[in-house]
Amino acid sequence: MYNYNLLDETKKILRENSIWLRKRLGQSFIIDSKYISKQLQAGELDKEDIVLEIGAGIGNLTIKISPLVKKIYAIEVDESLAEILRKRSAEYDNIEILECDALKCEFPYFNKIVANIPYNIASPLTFKILSSKFKIGVLMYQLEFAKRLVAKPGSGNYCRLSVNAALRTDIQIVEIVPRTAFYPRPKVDSAIVKLMPKKEIKIKSNLETFTKIVNEIFLYKNKKLHSAIKHYMDRLNIIKDIQKKVLYEAPYSDLRVRELDVNMIDEIVAYLSNKMRDLL
């Protein structure tokens, strides 16, 4: 069951400030202390940590993080909610509120991120987070998105997001969170996901090229690899004779794209980089 005190407090704050939440921004606040505690535990927070929170809202998570850490940067794009957060956090000297769009603003230095991700920007925001350096990430996502994030090769949920996450992090779903843990109640359940960045990205190919080719071939994730590569070369306007030479020896060409793990994709990227450089 959710925490009625936190639910009542949330309703009271919104009512007193005449706040009307905008569904297009994915505005929904966690009101179950049990799941907040799960997030804090997963973050392994201590007094040396500098934490980034994105989509802080009215601060239900923010003010729980604050006593545990050295500093917290709370990003909130909504001016009205940011103002409420300023009032609620006035007694905490380690909370700094950044009123900005998380996709556009530069992140300050942080070593951990604990956040209830705005669901409407989950995909681009996750790619931005994955490109940052940090020690632990604890992020709340829609359950279906979380399943894609942790998906393994061969599964229906496996996609370019899964590949990029596996390349950069060790990742797991910590807890499934029912929709009743939020106000207003969303239409879907959520999940707490923990990310532990790898010390190094272990691929032989160029990272930028790897990412580009992953994005290209996963447009056709249910097709066989040779078909996906052909579509990619068509978009590059590569002539048919060269396409045949590239496809002739391409590794794993009869596997479907969604069956390829990171190491296989790395081998494919290295092959395409070398072959196409030689032929063009």
Backbone as JSON, one array per atom type, in Angstrom:
{
  "sequence": "MYNYNLLDETKKILRENSIWLRKRLGQSFIIDSKYISKQLQAGELDKEDIVLEIGAGIGNLTIKISPLVKKIYAIEVDESLAEILRKRSAEYDNIEILECDALKCEFPYFNKIVANIPYNIASPLTFKILSSKFKIGVLMYQLEFAKRLVAKPGSGNYCRLSVNAALRTDIQIVEIVPRTAFYPRPKVDSAIVKLMPKKEIKIKSNLETFTKIVNEIFLYKNKKLHSAIKHYMDRLNIIKDIQKKVLYEAPYSDLRVRELDVNMIDEIVAYLSNKMRDLL",
  "N": [[0.84, -1.21, 0.0], [0.39, 2.31, -0.64], [1.9, 5.23, 0.86], [-0.18, 7.0, 2.81], [0.14, 9.48, 4.05], [2.13, 10.72, 2.52], [0.8, 10.77, 0.09], [-1.42, 12.39, 0.75], [-0.04, 14.72, 1.42], [1.15, 15.36, -1.01], [-1.13, 15.85, -2.64], [-2.14, 18.05, -1.25], [-0.11, 19.97, -1.54], [-0.15, 20.37, -4.32], [-2.76, 21.3, -4.65], [-2.79, 23.66, -3.07], [-1.05, 25.21, -4.51], [-2.27, 25.5, -6.88], [-1.76, 23.73, -9.03], [-1.86, 22.17, -12.12], [-1.31, 19.19, -13.51], [0.63, 18.13, -16.36], [0.01, 15.78, -18.72], [1.43, 15.27, -21.06], [4.02, 15.79, -20.4], [4.62, 13.75, -18.79], [4.07, 13.93, -16.08], [3.98, 12.77, -12.95], [3.88, 11.76, -9.59], [5.84, 10.0, -7.22], [4.41, 8.3, -4.5], [4.7, 6.44, -2.6], [6.42, 5.42, 0.07], [7.83, 3.08, 0.45], [8.91, 2.29, -2.0], [10.49, 4.44, -2.6], [12.41, 4.09, -0.64], [13.54, 1.71, -1.62], [14.81, 2.7, -3.91], [16.73, 4.38, -2.78], [18.26, 2.56, -1.31], [19.27, 0.96, -3.38], [20.91, 2.77, -4.62], [23.07, 2.95, -2.94], [23.89, 5.06, -1.24], [26.03, 7.59, 0.18], [27.74, 9.95, 2.36], [29.67, 11.12, 0.78], [28.75, 11.33, -1.75], [27.75, 12.87, -4.8], [24.84, 13.65, -6.18], [22.74, 13.33, -9.03], [19.52, 14.25, -9.91], [16.85, 13.82, -12.07], [13.96, 15.33, -13.32], [12.7, 16.21, -10.94], [10.33, 17.19, -9.87], [8.0, 17.94, -7.33], [9.62, 17.23, -5.3], [9.46, 14.85, -3.75], [11.16, 12.63, -3.82], [13.61, 13.93, -3.78], [13.95, 15.25, -1.24], [14.27, 13.08, 0.36], [16.63, 11.98, -0.47], [18.5, 13.95, 0.13], [19.46, 14.13, 2.99], [21.26, 12.04, 3.02], [23.46, 12.4, 1.43], [26.29, 14.25, 0.03], [25.78, 16.3, -1.82], [23.09, 17.33, -3.92], [21.93, 17.67, -7.17], [19.07, 18.86, -8.53], [17.13, 18.51, -11.24], [14.58, 20.21, -12.91], [12.18, 20.95, -15.25], [9.75, 22.26, -15.33], [8.48, 25.33, -14.47], [6.67, 26.06, -12.4], [6.64, 23.79, -10.74], [9.33, 23.7, -10.05], [9.5, 25.98, -8.48], [7.93, 25.27, -6.28], [9.52, 23.2, -5.34], [11.77, 24.65, -4.56], [10.77, 25.97, -2.31], [10.12, 23.81, -0.63], [12.6, 22.69, -0.24], [14.09, 24.52, 1.08], [15.19, 24.41, 3.65], [17.25, 22.66, 3.4], [20.63, 22.57, 2.86], [22.12, 21.41, 0.89], [20.91, 21.0, -1.52], [20.64, 21.79, -4.87], [18.82, 23.44, -7.23], [18.17, 22.99, -10.6], [16.75, 24.6, -13.1], [15.81, 23.53, -15.95], [15.78, 22.03, -19.25], [16.41, 18.69, -19.33], [17.41, 17.34, -21.53], [18.69, 19.26, -22.96], [20.34, 20.85, -21.35], [23.62, 21.11, -19.88], [24.94, 18.54, -17.94], [25.85, 18.83, -14.51], [28.85, 17.95, -12.64], [28.59, 14.68, -11.34], [28.45, 11.71, -9.31], [26.65, 9.76, -8.91], [23.39, 8.85, -10.01], [20.05, 9.25, -9.26], [16.79, 8.85, -9.99], [13.41, 9.54, -11.01], [12.63, 9.01, -14.01], [11.41, 11.23, -16.49], [8.87, 9.93, -18.36], [8.17, 10.52, -20.97], [10.43, 11.34, -22.3], [12.19, 9.3, -22.12], [13.83, 7.6, -23.77], [15.75, 9.25, -25.42], [16.9, 10.57, -23.24], [18.02, 8.51, -21.73], [20.06, 7.62, -23.45], [21.67, 9.89, -23.33], [22.38, 9.88, -20.62], [23.78, 7.45, -20.52], [26.04, 8.15, -21.89], [27.41, 9.62, -20.11], [29.72, 9.92, -17.31], [29.64, 8.01, -14.44], [29.09, 6.41, -11.23], [27.01, 4.79, -10.09], [23.73, 4.23, -11.23], [20.32, 4.74, -10.56], [17.29, 4.31, -11.78], [13.93, 5.14, -12.48], [11.64, 3.69, -14.6], [9.04, 3.31, -17.12], [7.58, 0.1, -17.1], [7.61, -1.48, -19.47], [9.54, -0.17, -20.99], [11.75, -0.53, -19.35], [12.05, -3.3, -19.59], [12.91, -3.48, -22.23], [15.33, -2.23, -21.96], [16.9, -4.01, -20.45], [16.88, -6.26, -21.97], [17.82, -9.38, -23.53], [19.83, -10.83, -26.19], [17.94, -12.19, -28.87], [15.45, -12.09, -27.69], [12.11, -10.68, -27.83], [12.04, -8.05, -26.98], [14.54, -7.05, -27.36], [16.71, -4.57, -28.58], [18.18, -1.61, -30.14], [18.6, 0.02, -27.96], [18.94, -1.84, -25.89], [21.36, -3.0, -26.71], [23.17, -0.82, -26.54], [23.0, -0.27, -23.8], [23.94, -2.7, -22.7], [26.51, -2.67, -23.69], [27.71, -0.61, -22.3], [27.09, -0.83, -19.56], [26.51, -2.83, -16.56], [23.45, -4.16, -15.86], [20.24, -4.22, -14.25], [16.87, -5.1, -13.33], [15.59, -3.9, -10.42], [13.24, -3.76, -8.93], [9.78, -4.2, -9.51], [7.34, -1.75, -9.9], [4.15, -0.93, -8.91], [1.44, 0.82, -10.57], [-0.11, 2.09, -8.7], [1.6, 3.29, -6.94], [2.02, 5.87, -7.58], [1.02, 9.33, -8.01], [-0.6, 11.65, -10.06], [-2.25, 8.55, -10.86], [-0.57, 6.59, -13.18], [-1.12, 4.94, -16.41], [0.29, 2.65, -16.66], [2.5, 0.14, -15.23], [5.65, 0.46, -13.45], [9.29, 0.32, -13.17], [12.15, -0.09, -11.12], [15.38, 0.45, -12.09], [18.75, -0.56, -12.03], [21.91, 0.67, -12.87], [25.26, -0.1, -13.52], [28.02, 1.3, -14.55], [30.46, 0.02, -16.85], [34.0, -0.4, -16.46], [35.51, -0.09, -18.71], [34.81, 0.21, -22.21], [34.54, -2.56, -24.05], [35.2, -3.06, -27.01], [36.44, -3.71, -30.3], [36.1, -2.22, -32.54], [35.55, 1.16, -33.79], [33.9, 3.34, -31.57], [32.0, 5.3, -32.28], [31.38, 4.54, -34.9], [30.43, 1.96, -34.4], [28.1, 2.57, -32.9], [26.62, 3.98, -34.82], [26.19, 2.0, -36.82], [24.79, 0.06, -35.37], [22.44, 1.52, -34.87], [21.53, 1.67, -37.49], [21.19, -1.05, -38.44], [19.38, -2.07, -36.62], [17.02, -0.97, -37.31], [15.82, -2.85, -38.72], [15.33, -5.12, -37.12], [14.1, -7.61, -37.0], [14.66, -8.82, -39.34], [16.92, -10.82, -41.4], [20.47, -10.47, -41.03], [21.93, -9.95, -43.41], [20.03, -8.77, -45.02], [19.42, -6.43, -43.6], [21.9, -5.13, -43.72], [22.05, -4.72, -46.45], [19.94, -2.88, -46.86], [21.06, -0.75, -45.46], [23.34, -0.19, -47.04], [22.07, 0.52, -49.39], [20.95, 2.96, -48.65], [23.26, 4.4, -48.49], [23.85, 4.65, -51.08], [25.47, 2.79, -52.39], [26.87, 0.95, -55.01], [25.48, -1.94, -56.73], [27.26, -4.06, -57.38], [29.38, -3.75, -55.6], [27.97, -4.04, -53.23], [27.34, -6.77, -53.34], [29.88, -7.92, -53.06], [30.52, -7.1, -50.46], [28.5, -8.33, -48.95], [28.97, -11.0, -49.4], [30.93, -12.23, -47.75], [30.15, -11.51, -45.25], [30.0, -11.77, -41.72], [27.79, -13.83, -39.75], [25.55, -13.46, -41.33], [23.19, -14.81, -41.85], [21.79, -14.8, -39.53], [19.17, -13.34, -37.56], [18.84, -9.85, -36.89], [18.13, -9.23, -34.26], [19.19, -11.33, -32.88], [21.82, -10.99, -32.4], [24.61, -10.53, -30.3], [26.61, -8.18, -28.34], [29.35, -8.69, -28.88], [29.26, -10.07, -31.32], [28.15, -8.09, -32.94], [30.18, -6.21, -32.8], [32.16, -7.55, -34.24], [30.94, -7.61, -36.73], [30.76, -4.86, -37.31], [33.48, -4.18, -37.45], [34.19, -5.73, -39.68], [32.56, -4.58, -41.72], [33.54, -1.95, -41.7], [36.23, -2.29, -42.52], [35.93, -3.67, -44.99], [34.29, -2.0, -46.55], [35.79, 0.28, -46.61], [37.98, -0.59, -48.08], [36.79, -1.14, -50.51], [35.56, 1.15, -51.48]],
  "CA": [[0.0, 0.0, 0.0], [1.15, 3.54, -0.65], [1.94, 6.0, 2.09], [-1.26, 7.99, 2.71], [0.66, 10.79, 4.45], [2.81, 11.29, 1.37], [-0.24, 11.03, -0.89], [-2.17, 13.57, 1.19], [0.85, 15.88, 1.34], [1.29, 15.68, -2.43], [-2.38, 16.48, -3.07], [-2.25, 19.34, -0.58], [0.84, 20.88, -2.18], [-0.64, 20.68, -5.66], [-3.98, 22.09, -4.5], [-2.45, 24.99, -2.55], [-0.31, 25.96, -5.52], [-3.1, 25.5, -8.1], [-0.99, 23.05, -10.06], [-2.52, 21.2, -12.99], [-0.23, 18.41, -14.11], [0.54, 17.96, -17.8], [0.28, 14.39, -19.09], [2.42, 15.19, -22.14], [5.34, 15.84, -19.77], [4.77, 12.57, -17.96], [4.15, 14.39, -14.7], [3.35, 11.89, -11.97], [4.8, 11.78, -8.46], [5.84, 8.8, -6.39], [3.79, 8.6, -3.19], [4.87, 5.24, -1.78], [7.74, 5.5, 0.7], [8.53, 1.79, 0.33], [9.67, 2.26, -3.25], [11.55, 5.45, -2.45], [13.46, 3.42, 0.14], [14.2, 0.77, -2.53], [15.69, 3.48, -4.76], [17.85, 4.87, -1.97], [19.11, 1.4, -1.01], [19.95, 0.53, -4.61], [21.93, 3.78, -4.92], [24.2, 2.79, -2.01], [24.27, 6.45, -1.02], [26.76, 7.98, 1.38], [27.99, 11.38, 2.52], [30.62, 11.62, -0.22], [28.12, 11.27, -3.07], [27.12, 14.01, -5.47], [23.76, 12.96, -6.88], [21.92, 14.02, -10.02], [18.13, 13.8, -10.03], [16.2, 14.43, -13.23], [12.51, 15.28, -13.15], [12.53, 16.22, -9.47], [8.95, 17.48, -9.52], [7.83, 18.7, -6.09], [10.68, 16.87, -4.38], [9.2, 13.71, -2.86], [12.39, 11.84, -3.77], [14.73, 14.85, -3.5], [14.15, 15.52, 0.18], [14.69, 11.83, 0.99], [18.03, 11.79, -0.84], [19.33, 15.03, 0.67], [20.2, 13.87, 4.24], [22.16, 10.9, 2.87], [24.54, 12.67, 0.48], [27.01, 15.53, 0.13], [25.17, 17.32, -2.69], [22.15, 16.83, -4.92], [21.46, 18.58, -8.21], [17.72, 18.44, -8.89], [16.71, 19.14, -12.49], [13.13, 20.27, -13.13], [11.92, 21.87, -16.36], [8.49, 22.99, -15.1], [8.74, 26.49, -13.6], [5.8, 26.02, -11.22], [7.1, 22.72, -9.86], [10.63, 24.12, -9.54], [9.27, 26.95, -7.41], [7.49, 24.49, -5.11], [10.71, 22.48, -4.86], [12.61, 25.62, -3.84], [10.17, 26.2, -0.99], [10.21, 22.59, 0.17], [14.0, 22.33, 0.03], [14.78, 25.7, 1.63], [15.9, 24.06, 4.88], [18.35, 21.76, 3.06], [21.66, 23.39, 2.24], [22.88, 20.66, -0.11], [20.09, 20.82, -2.72], [20.71, 22.87, -5.85], [17.79, 23.21, -8.23], [18.52, 23.43, -11.96], [15.51, 24.72, -13.86], [16.22, 23.41, -17.34], [15.42, 20.82, -19.99], [17.51, 17.74, -19.12], [17.96, 16.94, -22.82], [19.43, 20.37, -23.56], [21.32, 21.46, -20.44], [24.81, 20.33, -19.56], [24.88, 17.99, -16.59], [26.98, 19.13, -13.63], [29.56, 16.75, -12.2], [27.9, 13.83, -10.36], [28.97, 10.35, -9.34], [25.5, 8.85, -8.89], [22.12, 9.43, -10.46], [18.85, 8.59, -8.73], [15.76, 9.69, -10.6], [12.2, 9.03, -11.63], [12.81, 9.57, -15.34], [10.19, 11.62, -17.23], [8.67, 8.83, -19.3], [8.0, 10.99, -22.35], [11.75, 11.55, -22.92], [13.03, 8.23, -21.55], [14.82, 7.05, -24.69], [16.89, 10.15, -25.63], [17.54, 10.88, -21.97], [18.84, 7.36, -21.35], [21.28, 7.67, -24.27], [22.51, 10.97, -22.78], [22.91, 9.39, -19.34], [24.76, 6.39, -20.8], [27.27, 8.77, -22.4], [28.02, 10.33, -18.98], [30.52, 9.11, -16.4], [29.09, 7.95, -13.09], [29.38, 5.15, -10.54], [25.78, 4.01, -9.98], [22.49, 4.88, -11.63], [19.08, 4.09, -10.16], [16.33, 5.06, -12.57], [12.57, 4.61, -12.56], [11.12, 3.72, -15.97], [7.89, 2.48, -17.43], [8.01, -1.3, -17.07], [7.92, -1.97, -20.81], [10.82, 0.42, -21.38], [12.77, -1.21, -18.55], [12.25, -4.62, -20.18], [13.74, -3.28, -23.42], [16.66, -1.83, -21.52], [17.65, -5.16, -19.93], [16.61, -7.41, -22.83], [18.94, -10.18, -24.01], [19.72, -11.19, -27.61], [16.96, -13.22, -29.22], [14.14, -11.79, -27.13], [11.33, -9.71, -28.59], [12.3, -6.69, -26.51], [15.93, -6.69, -27.67], [16.72, -3.46, -29.54], [19.43, -0.83, -30.09], [18.74, 0.49, -26.58], [19.5, -2.98, -25.15], [22.76, -3.15, -27.11], [23.94, 0.28, -25.97], [23.04, -0.46, -22.36], [24.83, -3.83, -22.42], [27.87, -2.26, -24.05], [28.26, 0.37, -21.36], [26.75, -1.05, -18.16], [25.85, -4.02, -16.03], [22.13, -3.58, -15.63], [19.25, -5.15, -13.71], [15.64, -4.57, -12.75], [15.63, -4.09, -8.97], [11.9, -3.92, -8.37], [8.64, -3.74, -10.32], [6.59, -0.78, -9.09], [2.78, -0.82, -9.44], [0.97, 2.19, -10.88], [-0.71, 2.66, -7.49], [2.63, 3.97, -6.16], [2.18, 7.22, -8.11], [-0.12, 10.22, -8.13], [-1.77, 10.89, -10.48], [-1.93, 7.17, -11.21], [-0.37, 6.38, -14.62], [-1.83, 3.81, -16.98], [1.2, 1.5, -16.75], [3.4, -0.11, -14.11], [7.01, 0.96, -13.63], [10.34, -0.55, -12.64], [13.41, 0.53, -10.7], [16.49, -0.18, -12.82], [20.07, -0.18, -11.53], [22.97, 0.61, -13.87], [26.63, -0.02, -13.02], [28.87, 1.47, -15.75], [31.67, -0.79, -16.96], [35.22, 0.4, -16.37], [35.9, 0.24, -20.07], [33.97, -0.34, -23.26], [35.42, -3.56, -24.68], [34.97, -3.38, -28.41], [37.61, -3.46, -31.12], [35.75, -1.24, -33.55], [35.37, 2.54, -33.35], [32.63, 3.45, -30.85], [31.06, 6.1, -33.07], [30.94, 3.69, -36.02], [29.62, 0.9, -33.78], [26.79, 3.13, -32.56], [25.93, 4.3, -36.07], [25.75, 0.78, -37.5], [23.73, -0.5, -34.53], [21.22, 2.28, -35.16], [21.09, 1.35, -38.84], [20.72, -2.42, -38.64], [18.24, -2.37, -35.75], [15.78, -0.55, -37.97], [15.3, -4.08, -39.31], [15.82, -6.09, -36.13], [13.51, -8.93, -37.2], [15.15, -9.35, -40.61], [18.26, -11.39, -41.35], [21.48, -9.43, -41.07], [22.31, -9.56, -44.78], [18.99, -7.86, -45.52], [19.6, -5.15, -42.91], [23.1, -4.49, -44.28], [21.71, -4.27, -47.8], [19.18, -1.63, -46.7], [22.04, 0.26, -45.04], [24.16, 0.18, -48.2], [21.18, 1.22, -50.32], [20.84, 4.36, -48.2], [24.55, 5.03, -48.79], [23.97, 4.67, -52.55], [26.58, 1.91, -52.8], [26.45, 0.22, -56.2], [25.12, -3.32, -56.48], [28.42, -4.96, -57.45], [30.11, -3.63, -54.32], [27.11, -4.64, -52.2], [27.5, -8.23, -53.42], [31.19, -8.26, -52.5], [30.45, -6.89, -49.01], [27.59, -9.31, -48.35], [29.42, -12.36, -49.66], [31.67, -12.78, -46.61], [29.71, -10.87, -43.99], [29.75, -12.75, -40.65], [26.46, -13.94, -39.13], [24.59, -12.84, -42.25], [21.9, -15.52, -41.85], [21.1, -14.59, -38.25], [18.35, -12.13, -37.48], [19.55, -8.79, -36.19], [17.84, -9.29, -32.83], [19.9, -12.47, -32.28], [23.24, -10.64, -32.31], [25.06, -9.9, -29.07], [27.56, -7.08, -28.52], [30.59, -9.16, -29.51], [28.96, -10.35, -32.72], [27.98, -6.81, -33.62], [31.52, -5.63, -32.91], [32.83, -8.24, -35.35], [30.28, -7.16, -37.95], [31.16, -3.47, -37.54], [34.87, -4.21, -37.9], [34.19, -6.26, -41.05], [31.99, -3.59, -42.64], [34.46, -0.81, -41.76], [37.38, -2.68, -43.34], [35.51, -4.06, -46.34], [33.77, -0.87, -47.31], [36.93, 1.2, -46.82], [38.79, -1.16, -49.14], [36.1, -1.2, -51.77], [35.07, 2.46, -51.94]],
  "C": [[0.88, 1.26, 0.0], [1.02, 4.27, 0.67], [0.91, 7.12, 2.01], [-0.8, 9.37, 3.13], [1.33, 11.48, 3.28], [1.81, 11.6, 0.26], [-1.0, 12.3, -0.52], [-1.33, 14.83, 1.08], [1.01, 16.32, -0.11], [0.04, 16.38, -2.96], [-2.52, 17.88, -2.5], [-1.34, 20.36, -1.25], [0.34, 21.31, -3.55], [-1.87, 21.58, -5.6], [-3.66, 23.51, -4.06], [-1.74, 25.86, -3.58], [-1.02, 25.99, -6.88], [-2.37, 24.88, -9.28], [-1.87, 22.05, -10.8], [-1.43, 20.47, -13.75], [-0.48, 18.16, -15.6], [0.95, 16.55, -18.19], [1.36, 14.29, -20.15], [3.84, 15.25, -21.61], [5.58, 14.65, -18.85], [4.82, 12.9, -16.48], [3.3, 13.51, -13.78], [4.35, 11.71, -10.84], [4.69, 10.5, -7.63], [5.32, 9.14, -4.99], [3.81, 7.36, -2.29], [6.29, 5.2, -1.23], [8.54, 4.2, 0.57], [9.41, 1.77, -0.91], [10.73, 3.35, -3.3], [12.72, 4.83, -1.69], [14.24, 2.42, -0.72], [15.2, 1.5, -3.43], [16.93, 3.92, -3.99], [18.81, 3.73, -1.64], [19.92, 0.98, -2.23], [21.07, 1.5, -4.98], [23.15, 3.71, -4.03], [24.77, 4.16, -1.63], [25.06, 6.65, 0.26], [27.12, 9.45, 1.31], [29.02, 11.96, 1.56], [29.99, 11.75, -1.6], [27.58, 12.62, -3.52], [26.12, 13.41, -6.45], [23.06, 13.89, -7.88], [20.53, 13.39, -10.0], [17.49, 14.55, -11.18], [14.7, 14.24, -13.1], [12.14, 15.26, -11.69], [11.11, 16.52, -9.03], [8.84, 18.35, -8.27], [8.77, 18.22, -4.99], [10.44, 15.71, -3.45], [10.41, 12.79, -2.73], [13.57, 12.7, -3.32], [15.01, 14.99, -2.0], [14.48, 14.25, 0.98], [16.16, 11.55, 0.7], [18.92, 12.72, -0.04], [20.1, 14.69, 1.95], [21.29, 12.8, 4.11], [23.43, 11.23, 2.09], [25.19, 14.03, 0.72], [26.28, 16.63, -0.63], [24.18, 16.63, -3.61], [21.78, 17.96, -5.87], [20.11, 18.05, -8.69], [17.28, 19.21, -10.13], [15.19, 19.07, -12.62], [12.84, 21.34, -14.18], [10.69, 22.74, -16.14], [8.7, 24.1, -14.06], [7.93, 26.44, -12.31], [6.26, 24.97, -10.22], [8.46, 23.07, -9.25], [10.48, 25.1, -8.39], [8.8, 26.26, -6.13], [8.68, 23.77, -4.49], [11.64, 23.42, -4.09], [12.08, 25.85, -2.43], [10.35, 24.99, -0.09], [11.65, 22.28, 0.59], [14.79, 23.46, 0.69], [15.61, 25.37, 2.87], [17.09, 23.12, 4.64], [19.42, 22.53, 2.31], [22.45, 22.66, 1.16], [22.07, 20.36, -1.38], [20.23, 22.04, -3.62], [19.75, 22.54, -6.99], [18.22, 23.81, -9.56], [17.24, 23.43, -12.78], [15.84, 24.71, -15.35], [15.68, 22.12, -17.94], [16.6, 19.85, -19.92], [18.14, 17.28, -20.43], [18.88, 18.01, -23.4], [20.53, 20.92, -22.65], [22.5, 20.52, -20.2], [24.72, 19.83, -18.13], [26.07, 18.49, -15.78], [27.7, 17.84, -13.28], [28.69, 16.0, -11.18], [28.55, 12.45, -10.41], [27.87, 9.3, -9.24], [24.28, 9.59, -9.4], [20.98, 8.59, -9.91], [17.68, 9.44, -9.19], [14.56, 8.88, -11.04], [12.12, 9.7, -13.0], [11.47, 10.02, -15.94], [9.97, 10.64, -18.38], [8.6, 9.28, -20.75], [9.33, 11.24, -23.06], [12.72, 10.44, -22.5], [14.13, 7.78, -22.5], [15.99, 8.01, -24.94], [17.63, 10.49, -24.34], [18.44, 9.74, -21.51], [20.13, 7.34, -22.15], [22.22, 8.76, -23.77], [23.15, 10.53, -21.47], [24.01, 8.35, -19.58], [26.08, 6.96, -21.32], [28.01, 9.55, -21.31], [28.85, 9.36, -18.14], [29.91, 9.18, -15.01], [29.34, 6.56, -12.52], [28.17, 4.23, -10.47], [24.62, 4.86, -10.49], [21.31, 4.07, -11.16], [17.94, 4.89, -10.77], [14.98, 4.35, -12.6], [12.07, 4.8, -13.99], [9.75, 3.06, -16.03], [8.38, 1.04, -17.55], [8.39, -1.8, -18.45], [9.24, -1.42, -21.32], [11.95, -0.27, -20.64], [13.08, -2.6, -19.12], [13.1, -4.53, -21.44], [15.18, -2.99, -23.02], [17.51, -3.02, -21.1], [17.53, -6.4, -20.82], [17.89, -8.07, -23.34], [18.74, -10.52, -25.5], [18.74, -12.34, -27.83], [15.57, -12.94, -28.69], [13.43, -10.73, -27.96], [11.61, -8.28, -28.21], [13.7, -6.18, -26.87], [15.97, -5.67, -28.8], [18.03, -2.68, -29.4], [19.68, -0.27, -28.69], [19.37, -0.6, -25.72], [20.98, -3.13, -25.43], [23.62, -2.07, -26.46], [24.05, 0.18, -24.46], [24.01, -1.58, -21.98], [26.28, -3.5, -22.7], [28.51, -1.45, -22.94], [28.06, 0.04, -19.89], [26.42, -2.5, -17.85], [24.52, -3.53, -15.48], [21.14, -4.62, -15.14], [18.0, -4.41, -13.27], [15.64, -4.91, -11.27], [14.25, -4.43, -8.43], [10.86, -3.45, -9.4], [7.74, -2.9, -9.41], [5.18, -0.62, -9.68], [2.37, 0.63, -9.66], [0.35, 2.88, -9.68], [0.3, 3.42, -6.63], [2.84, 5.41, -6.6], [0.87, 8.0, -8.05], [0.25, 11.36, -9.08], [-1.35, 9.5, -10.95], [-1.75, 7.04, -12.72], [-1.11, 5.14, -15.09], [-1.0, 2.53, -16.99], [1.99, 1.34, -15.45], [4.8, 0.37, -14.46], [8.02, -0.03, -13.08], [11.53, 0.3, -12.23], [14.54, -0.25, -11.35], [17.81, 0.35, -12.26], [21.1, -0.39, -12.63], [24.32, 0.79, -13.2], [27.55, 0.09, -14.24], [30.12, 0.6, -15.7], [32.9, 0.12, -16.97], [35.73, 0.79, -17.74], [34.96, -0.43, -21.06], [34.84, -1.27, -24.11], [34.93, -3.93, -26.08], [36.22, -3.0, -29.2], [37.35, -2.36, -32.16], [35.61, 0.16, -32.94], [33.97, 2.71, -32.74], [31.59, 4.22, -31.66], [30.5, 5.28, -34.24], [30.05, 2.57, -35.52], [28.2, 1.4, -33.53], [25.98, 3.41, -33.81], [25.38, 3.05, -36.73], [24.68, 0.05, -36.69], [22.41, 0.2, -34.83], [20.64, 1.91, -36.52], [20.48, -0.05, -38.93], [19.51, -2.75, -37.76], [16.95, -1.72, -36.22], [15.06, -1.76, -38.55], [15.62, -5.26, -38.4], [15.25, -7.49, -36.34], [13.9, -9.56, -38.54], [16.52, -10.0, -40.42], [19.29, -10.28, -41.59], [21.82, -8.99, -42.49], [21.3, -8.6, -45.39], [19.13, -6.47, -44.9], [20.81, -4.39, -43.46], [22.82, -3.96, -45.68], [20.91, -2.96, -47.75], [20.12, -0.47, -46.35], [22.87, 0.74, -46.23], [23.33, 0.88, -49.28], [21.07, 2.7, -49.95], [22.14, 5.13, -48.44], [24.81, 5.13, -50.29], [25.18, 3.89, -53.05], [26.09, 1.03, -53.95], [26.3, -1.27, -55.9], [26.32, -4.28, -56.48], [29.22, -4.93, -56.15], [29.28, -4.25, -53.19], [27.28, -6.16, -52.17], [28.81, -8.68, -52.79], [31.18, -8.13, -50.97], [29.63, -8.0, -48.35], [28.11, -10.73, -48.44], [30.09, -13.0, -48.44], [31.24, -12.19, -45.26], [29.42, -11.92, -42.92], [28.31, -12.68, -40.14], [25.34, -13.45, -40.04], [23.23, -13.53, -42.26], [21.17, -15.44, -40.51], [20.23, -13.34, -38.34], [19.06, -11.1, -36.59], [19.35, -8.89, -34.69], [18.51, -10.48, -32.12], [21.38, -12.15, -32.01], [23.59, -10.0, -30.97], [26.13, -8.85, -29.37], [28.82, -7.53, -29.24], [30.4, -9.49, -30.99], [28.84, -9.05, -33.52], [29.32, -6.12, -33.8], [32.28, -6.24, -34.09], [32.25, -7.78, -36.7], [30.71, -5.73, -38.31], [32.59, -3.4, -38.06], [34.96, -4.7, -39.35], [33.7, -5.21, -42.04], [32.92, -2.39, -42.8], [35.63, -1.11, -42.69], [36.99, -2.94, -44.8], [35.09, -2.85, -47.16], [34.85, 0.18, -47.54], [37.79, 0.71, -47.97], [38.13, -1.05, -50.51], [35.69, 0.17, -52.34], [36.2, 3.38, -52.34]]
}
